[in-house]
Structures are given as structure tokens and as C-alpha cells.
């Protein structure tokens, strides 16, 4: 069993995420602890109010929401009743047994997993300390529950085996299939939560994989000056379709300020996966004696890596971004090393791609000298001959003698 605990500042956002999955029939609410009524009688407002009644008791605490995920191996045979028992035992052992919490069984990926939503604000308004809870209480609880319920152990397995338990899949947005606002929220909230990006460009590179774009507007607009951000659905050609939504209108409010806060932390988090991405890139190259850009892209997709080549209007590639959907890490090619920059990569491609990408136009005069006749017109007169003729001032051709006019005496001026 693999556990993951994420703290947040929006209980509404966490609730929205799971309830949207229920609406899309990709999840089921299987347990509501300390809500005082049956699951069937709980609507969205009742769930939200139960949590907000606690969070409002201590307005000074900003981080007041917990999203806990318990992931099980594909070979674990766990039914709904067992999920309920495991969730209850886990929450008791990490000290949240007396807190209200909701347990959702998700069915959107191949491995079994449950999501738990709760708050760390107690009925007396005091905040429960959650610092380091994943390394201490959660780890102890995980090991005990693996033994008690006969689950496949996560400890002792190598890193690649643990990573084989896929993270939550994000569906590519298809305009009209799901209400626009909900579709944008589903993608943006999960990208913000789990992907490791270090710039707005990298953030957008991920979002575009799911047909979403975050736009600041043109630099000469008031929106750009006020650091606004709007989200839109895009089609396969990158054209915006449907109604755009301000970041502040979405449940988790993924504003530019919140996006930028992720950059520094993500730089450290993604380092653990750098070598893994480089190894898989090299694996794609080594499968062929000569590889084209299209084949390279297809090979990486098989390994859950998307590569986005940035090119100018003339079609020249000047950058590459690698998005690893397995580890949810993003790197520019140059961040992986010089060997993975745009120029180095394309030099390893076949002649067709190389010619299209890196043939720079030659100096203009070389085109003018392609014919022999053009060369004769462009050749200047030998400077020595020209200067010699110019300096020979005695020659009548260059310095003719001009006769001097006689002065005429004006009448009536004899004195």
C-alpha cells in the first residue's frame, strides 16, 4: 500500500474534486464518518457545511484541509467493506478518528485506491499538528495495515515497482462532453496538485496536454498589468473554444500568485526523477540506428513522456520540453543537460528532420553569385587604377583649364 497526504487551503476544492468524480461515475462515496446521518441523505451543502463549521472556528489557520490517498497494488483483492475498514483503522491510527471525514472509492485507473477528505480543525477550534505526519504516524499505520489485511507490501520493493502504481489519470478535455467550468477545474486542480512545474511556460505545456490553457493576456492589457489569469479550453490546433473562466472563479482559485508559489518547491521535488527521464530518452534513441523526430516522439509516448518542441514562425526548433506523466515531472531539455537541448537532439535525428530544422539561410551574396554572369557585374573596379586616374590632376580629362575673365571698368567712376 502506498499512502499520500496533501494539505491544502480549500476544503471546498477537495470536496468539489471528489464530488465531480462521483457525478462522472468515476468514484463512489463509501463512508461518511461523524456526519450524523446516512450517506444517501448527504448532499453537497451538508458535506461542505459540516467541514466549514469547523474551519470557521479558527480563521487564522489557512492550511485546514487534508486530502489523503491510499493506493493499493493491482493484485490486492479489496472489496468495499474492506476499504471501509482500512480507512477507519488508518484514520484512527494517524489521530483523525474523531474528525469528520469522507471516503471515496475511485475507479478511474487500473489499480484500487481510495481518497479521504477531512480537516485538521477540531471542535474546540484548535489546530491539529500535521507536520511530518506522513513520515511518522502514516508510515507506522501503513505497515500495520498491510500485515493485518494481507496487503502487498510497499517496503522492500524498488522505486520502479512503486512508481508502477499510476497516479490519478487526467482525462483530456473534449468540449461539450462535460460542462466547461467543471472540465477546466478537474484538469487544473489535479495539475496544480500533482505535477512538478517550475515556470508558467511549463505549467501551460502540461495543461495543453489536456486541451486547457492559462492565459495572462497581452502585455499591453490591464489584465496582464494586474497579474490576472484566465483558463480556456482549446481544440487540437490550439484555438480557444467556449467560455474562459477567471482563476478566481474556480473552486481552488489557481491564480498566478498560487501558480508561482509552486515554482521553487517543485524545483527540488522534480530532481529525484531527472535521471529516470534521461534514461528513458536514451532508451528511445538506442532502439534505432537512425531515428526521426516523429518516431522519437512516438517512442517517448510509449514510456509516458510527452515532448513538446518549440519552434518559430519559420519552423526552426529552438527549445524542447519533456513532460513525464509517470512521475508528473516537467523539464526543459536544457535543464536535463546539454545533450538534451533542441540543437543536440535534432542533430541525432534523421537527415530529413535535421535539414528542416537546422539549415540556416546562407549569406545573401552567395545566392547572387550562383551564376557566372552575376559575378562579373558584382566585381568592383580595381582600386589602384581608379585612384591613379583620380589623382592625375594634370590630365585635361579630369582638370580642364578655366580662362580667367577680364575685369570691366565701370563708367563714371574716374576720380
Steps between C-alpha positions, in 0.01 A plus 500: 500500500627846409369798698504866410389799710451845350406802711310788344317824560166420339274231643246601236755427226577150632131426538427631150766278348361180650135591449568574132649152469181362652288699252709356216451147641872459558471491881260399777460636852535192720536648851400819683635499855354735767244662271201384710295362214495241223707551186188513283375806688820699460498754221792727406389783729471271802850363442653844450321657796620225734863581416458879483336511842835380634735704279316822592583439866861595427527750216871554563585151373528508122609139442192322631419228244648150460480279193621147575546233234548130574623314190498122480683260271310368198522150650336604827144363519314764698120533509298801620458369856877447529565850367273637775681304770845603375399867477356503854803323648742729315326821614492374859874427499606837359290677765203605283247243625292768676500737201226501236624344175369371168636195318468470122584187301638611162476282189678719244826300482601136494622468860259513801517819706294717734498873578429643844393863558523652847605809699760551773286752697348342811160579661674727754659702218851369563716398207634144483872490422555319171868581450687182407188286538582312178844387624392405850141403578400418142799271438436308820130464417579386144728219611256377764205501259695314231556218751148499646320495163752290309587778254801500268774693676647817356817475709781297345383561145724704274407849387381399154257245650352760734466746211311236302202591713371772273395839636149624430441521127386831357265481206561721197219754484256464211293814454131433566549165671516652850388849610789737418562629850503154655725362223752781550491459877557124486816540293642812664451380858675168432788662307551753779489225760722235350720631215843649563537808275738791556371771264176621344620364164548152651161528673337576165692220329326257740156661473513488120542123522141499629365774267514781758699825493573762767519848348631826646391708203715732289767703677326827418173396669369587845462129579872443449586806710272379782653150477172339402464146365217341301454136400352382171437176315694466175455273200766276344640797306534717811201724425296615800141377508218553747483744789822591683497509880698719736725313741309654791175346368629142539460320832871479589572848354817407303612863459837608361623562855413142604652355184827691554521379862546149365811580293764497775371192680455306176863557398606290797223240468567418134875434544434144619357414156758669278714190440194286430389732218850513349523120503168463317599763241823311431303176478290652220814597304674166547213305347591631152815557297337810355189662647270776379331758720161335450630155600682650800178667617303175458760296691490741794120486509526125558701584811243761616721794402365779279751723320400847383727667245490879493552652157480844343289615206759372255480152651843505668506313832654696787387305807360173632295419811459149641185416701525174691144389579630205703681706761314822417822692452580760235843598366624722223756310293776739606418429868573132443839584346659631182440167327124553527471853366319557170815520288665192650181296469428586139860427401423141601193482280492384136613724214145606411428650841848644533479682169159646578598614846854626487580609146561871546474733198841579348631858468317689229798551268547126454162479333595787264817322392334176395547593131823601337347805335383640834856490629629724220247772582578493867879525464618856588754695296856441618562772762857569385394594144214719619713691750779548247265663250338713767829636630646590159374860516715611205286300261257725303233232544490553875625864553417729197650853496237770560593846340483797735255780414630859460364757741275759340543857617180673593433839336487819700726378773821692397619694798 
